[in-house]
């Protein structure tokens, strides 16, 4: 079994640029939007909450908590598809 070396920082950066990703900014933005959406949901502003969860999902759709909260927001507004 051959263990390959991890990609260098330059290779990783070039892959992100090629894919159009800036992981640091997108992570912070997804967390910020998610937190704002949770506050909006607690205050009863469900439509604003949905919009912020959608923004969070655009930044990082791989986080399970964001996807689950987005699904819950759709359910609360009875937008079943």
Long-range contacts (C-beta under 8 A, 24 or more apart in sequence): 26-59, 26-60, 27-59, 27-60, 29-55, 29-56, 29-59, 30-56, 30-57, 30-59, 30-60, 30-63, 30-66, 31-56, 33-59, 34-63, 34-65, 34-66, 34-69, 37-69, 37-73, 38-69, 41-69, 41-73, 41-76, 46-73, 46-76, 46-77, 47-77, 49-73, 50-74, 50-77, 50-79
